[in-house]
């Protein structure tokens, strides 16, 4: 029997795990030339406890139940020489992907299983909940260290070692210095390609969703990577997602001669390439496309939620009847809201700002001229040092959002969390006291307390369910030093707090 073991790290809601198990259980894949049985062993892990998972994701029980039902599923191949496919699954909770030591784990069935090494280790879209490139760079160092020491199977000979699949949003690989982190811990990049989640088999659907780990809510802006992946009749791939998968192997297991496009292909990726080579059309039916119940009456686009359709109509079809009605209702609502005109605290007259913003954008729209921010043009005229090209906005809402964020909001100069620390660190780099550094990521410790904080840097904070009368139940950090001054919503960082305050619906006089 040939066994191929998979480990899925950081699968927040386990929907990717479900699609992988369903795909492997329903399709016989000839991974071996021998007339033998292929056993797929799939270990699905998440960082949440089982109780947190059930509370955070309403469909958690459905997903976990279906993963368990895939276990020990056997499929007889239609071809006599092809192998029999068997599948075994297990679900583990409270698994920290960067923990290199083999600690006790919590299984879905209440048992305490041991974790062995795996042939394939997958981690898709890791994120720590903060826009901090330096912190994520350190995180990747610890991740590669853990994969090397704990998760990945060693090779018995050249090209037989385990493979690590890391999926990132475009640009994160460079910002987080992913390749450098991989090299430091003995990995080489074998392949870099577009991200393809497991497709549907026959007439079934897929369940993979991109959700925020901190709250369990969806990533609306990441949805296009969940859209159908197609191969047209000319053999070119059609996929509008913005993520990439990097495949790594240990340098001692792989050499430059192994750097070919077909190395480390996942089973469904192999099927896609086969379809391309025979100029067949391959269409993956996904839940996101099959369940798009809200279609635009003016173009071919469709959406999964009513609010997404509304936003599309307002931005892409502002002259439509629906958009006009919604705008009228919003204006009426905002007129009732603007009573005092001044935010509590007296720092900003938002009614004047809203008026100025609306007048400028409406004047631009009526003249049919390009949508350009008048405030940015004033700054450009007053400062010859500004050399950036004039920004043209695609629609009025984009212009208004820009003005609210950059000119008329409470905070008009928001920088990433790492920005302020960068200058102080560089200025005092030579004088910064040190009590050692992290052996994994070389992060210098300025004190024993700094060392302890770094050791807990990648440990997810505990979450508690909170009820807000103005919103549905959601998960938030139990303790937060950053809260919106208008609605008291907690945040993990000052940047997220300030961005929210610029658009907060509880803020007097600002149309949202």
Beta strands, then each sheet from edge to edge (+ up, - down):
strand 1: 2-9
strand 2: 37-45
strand 3: 73-75
strand 4: 84-93
strand 5: 106-107
strand 6: 120-124
strand 7: 163-169
strand 8: 187-194
strand 9: 230-231
strand 10: 237-238
strand 11: 243-250
strand 12: 282-283
strand 13: 294-295
strand 14: 302-303
strand 15: 371-372
strand 16: 392-393
strand 17: 463-466
strand 18: 474-477
strand 19: 482-483
strand 20: 490-491
sheet 1: 3+ 4- 2- 1- 6- 7- 11+ 8-
sheet 2: 3+ 4- 5+
sheet 3: 10+ 9- 12+
sheet 4: 13+ 14-
sheet 5: 15+ 16-
sheet 6: 17+ 18-
sheet 7: 19+ 20-
end
